[in-house]
Amino acid sequence: MGVSIVACDLCGSSRAVTVVFRARDYEYRVPGEWTIARCDACGVYFQTPRPNPALIPSFYPPTYTAYGENSATSWMFRLHYWLDARRVMRLIGSRGRILDVGCGDGAALRALRERGEWELFGLELDPGAVAKARAAGLDVEAGDLTTCTLSSGTFDLIRMGHVIEHVVDPLRSLERARELLRPGGVLFGETPNIACWDFHLFGRYWGALHVPRHITFFDHRNLKRVLLRAGFRKVKIRPRLRTVGWSAGIQNFLADRTGLTVPECGRVPWYPILIGFCLPLTLAQSVLAWPATVAFVARQS
C-alpha cells in the first residue's frame, strides 16, 4: 500500500490517491498484475495506471461470457435480459429507438426484439461478437461511445449493462451517451458497487473486481455524482440482486489458494451451486445494506 498525489479524472481532485492492493485475473487467466487505487476525495477505485487502450482487446479472450454461451451461467443471463426488456417497457413503452452499448453477441438486443417494437441498435468493440450479432440480423456498429458515428439526439433509451466499469474514460463515455439521447431520453444500466460487504471481505478476490477488464469501480454515492457531472438529471440508483460478489469471490479465492482449475469460460461447472448458496446472503445484504451490483436510471434533461 502507498499514497501518491494525482488528479482524479472523475471528480477533478488532486488530493491523495491510495494504493489499495494488486490483483490478478483468476477467471480467464490473462497474464499480469494490476494495481487498484482509491481517490481519497470521491472514493472511486480504479486501475492505476489506466491501461493503454491498445492493450484492452487482449483482456477479452474468445471465451469471454458476452461473446457466446456459457452453460454454467447462460440461464442466468437469459433471465437478466428478459427482466431488462420488461424494465425498458416500463421506462419508454413499446416503441422508440434503443442503443445497447457493449452489446456483445447481441443477446440483450435479441431479448428486446422479442418483446417490443423498438428500433434496435448496438455498439461492440469485439469484431467476432459484432459478426455474431449481425448474423442474427441486428444493426450493430463496431466501436464504442467515444468513436461511434451515430447521430446525436436520436435515441430514446441507451442501455449500458455492465459497461461503464470497462471503459478508460467513464465521464466522457457518459457525456457522449447524453449527447446521443433525445431530450427526456433515458440512460439505463448496471455496474458493480464497491461499497458492499463482500468487497471488504474478499478484497483482491472480490467477484466483481474482474480485472483487468474492469477499470473503474463506483459506489452508489459517487456513481450518482458522476452521472450528474455528465449532465444527467433525475438520477436514481437502486440495488440489484446479483450474487457475483460472493459467488465469484469464492471461486477466485479457491483458484488462487487451492489451485482450483477454472475452465476457459471463466466459471467452474458447479458455479450454479455457488449462486444458490450465496443467494440468501445476497438477499439479506440487499435489505440491510447495499449489494455488489447497482442499477442506475438517469434522464437526459
N, C-alpha and C positions, 0 to 999 in steps of 0.2 A: 504494500500500500504506500501511496505517496500523494503529495499535493503539488499542483502546478498552477500557474496563472495563464489562462487562455480565455478568449472571448467565446461565450456560448452563442452559437448561431441561431438559437431558437428564442432566447429571451434577451440577447444582446448584452448580458452582464459580462464584466471582466473580473468577477470575483473568482475565488479559488475553485479549481476542479479537482476532485479527489479520486484517485485510482482505487477502485473497489476490489477487483480481482481479475485474474486471467482465466480464460475458459477455452475449451477445445470443442470440436464438433463430435458429439457422442452418437449422433444419429446416422449421418451419411459419411462420416469419417473423412471429410475434407481436411487435408493436412494443414497444420499450422496452429497457432495460438493467438487469441485475440484479447486485447485489454479492454475492460469495461470501466468507465469512469462516470462520476456523477457531478453535475453542475450544482455547486453549493447554493446558488441563488434561486434556481427554479425547480431543482430536484429531478430534472431529466437525466436519465442514464443513456450512455452512448458508447459506441466503439471509438477508441482513440489510438492512433489517428484514424480518421474516417477512411474507409477503403477507397482505393483508386477505382473509379467507375469501370475502367477497362478490365479489372480483375473480377468484378461481380459475377459475370456469367459463369466463371469457373466454380462458384459456390453452389451451383444448382446442377446436380447430376441428372442424367436422363430419367432416373427412377424417382425424382422428386415428386411428392404427392400431387401437386397441382397439374402435373403433366400426364397423369394417367391413373389407372385403377390400382388400389392397394386393398387386397382382400381383407386385411385386418381392420381397416378404418373406412372403406368406401361407403358402407351403410350409414355411417355417422355423417359423412359429408353430404350424401343424398338427402338425409333428413334436414340438415342445416340449410341446404339450398332451397328445399321446399318451404321451410319456415321463412326464409328471406323473401321468397316470392309473395308469401302472404303479407309480410310486413310492407313490401313495396306497394301492394294493392291498397293497403290502408293509407299509405303516405300520399300517393298520387292518383289512385284509381286505376282503371284497366287500360288507359291509353296514355301515350306520351313517348318521349324519346329517352332512352336509358343508356348510359355508358357504364360498362363494368371494367374497372381499372385492374390490371393484373389478373386477367380472366383465365389464365392457364389454358387448358384444352377446351374451355367453353362450358364446363359442367353447370355453373350457375346460370349462364345465359340459356342453356337448354331448359333448365327448370323454369325460368321466366317465360320462355317461349310456349311452354305447355299450359301456362296459367292465364296469361293476359294477352292483350292485343298491342303490346308496346312495340315501338321501333327499337331494335336492339343493336348495340354496337359494343365492341370490346377493344381493349388495349393489352398487349402482351409482349414482353421482351424476347422470350424464347422462341426461336424460329420453328422448332419442332412442334411446340404447343400451338403456335399460330396455324401451322399446316393442319393439325388435327381439328382445330376449331373451324377453319374454313371448309374442311372436308365434310363437316356436319352442317354446312350451309349457313354459317354465321359470318357476319360482317366484322372482321377483326383486323385491326391495324397493328403492324409490328412497331413497337416503341413504347414510350411512357408519357406521362403528362407533360413533361418538360420538352419533349421532342416531337410530339404528335402534330399532325396537320389539321386536326379537327377545328371547326369554326367556333369562335367564342359566342356565348349566349344562345346555344342551340339545344341544350339538354334540360329535361325536367327533373331528372334524378341521376346522380352519379353514385355508383356503388364502389366502395373501397374495402372489400372484405379481407382484412389482414394484409394490407399493402403498405400503410404509412410507416410501419416499422422497418420495411425493407429498403427504403429509398435513402440516398445520401443527403438530400436536402428536403426534409419534410415540409418546412414552411413554404418553400417555393412550389412544391407539389400541391399543397392545399390552396395556395393563391391561384395557381393555374386551374384547379378544379372549380374555384369560384368564378373565374373568368368564363369557363365553358358552360356554366349554368345560366338558364334564363332567370329573369327577376322572379324571386319567390321559389326558385328551384331548390332541391334538397340534396344535400350530401349525406350519405348513409353508409355506415361501415362498422368494423370492429378492429380492435388492436389489443395486444397484451397490456395488463395493468401491473406495474411494478410494485404498487402499494398493496400487497397481499401477503397472507401468512406464508404461503408456500415459497415465495421468493426468499423471504427471510430465513426459512428453514433450509432450503436446498442451495441457495447461493449459485455457484457456477454450474450446478447440476439442474437448476430450475428448468422445468419442461418447456416453458415459453421463451427461454433465452434464445435457443435455436441459432446460435452463432455458427458460421459467420453471416448467415442470411439475414438475421435481424440486426439492424444497425443502431436504431434509436428506440428507447423504451420510455413510455409515458406512464403517468399515473392519472387517476380520474380528475385530479385538480389541474395539473399543468397541461393535460390534453385539451381541456376546455379553454385555457388561456391561449394556447397556440392557435386554436380554431378561431377565436375572437381576433387574435392578431392578424390572421389571414383574411379578415374581413367578413367572416360569417356572423350571423345573428341567431337568436333563439336556439342556442346550443343546449342540447340535452345529452347527458351521459348516464347510461344505465348499466347495471351488472348483467353479464351474460353467463349462462350456465355451461361451462366447459371444464372438463377435468384435467386438461392438458398440463397445467402447472404441477399437479400432483402425479398423474399417471406417467407422463413422460419424464418427470423428475425422478421417479423411482427407477424407470428404465435406464436413464442416464447414469444414475448412481451405481446401479448394478453393472453397467457396461464398463465403467471406469474402475470400480473397486473389486469386482469379482471376475472380470474377463468375459462377461456375458457377450455373446456374439449377436449383433444386431444386423438383420438382413439388409440388403441394398435398398429396400423400400423405406427404411428408417424406423420401422416398427416391428417388434417381435410378434410371432403368430398369436401369442396369448395376450396381446395388448388389450382386447376387449375385456378380459378378466380384470386387468388393472383399472379400466374405466368403471366397471361395475363396483369394484372395491372402493374407488375414490369418489363415486357419485354421492353417497350420503354425506361425506365430509365437505364436498363442494356445495351441496345444498345448504348445509349448516353455515358454511362460510358466507354464502350469498345473503343469508338472513342476518348474520351477526356482524359482518364486515364487508369487504369488497373482494370479489374473486379475481382470478388471474386473467380474465378477459372482460373488457367493457365494450359496449356498443355506443356509437355516437350518431346523433341526428342534428344537422345544422342547416339553416336556411341561408340562401344567397343574399337576401335582403328582407 
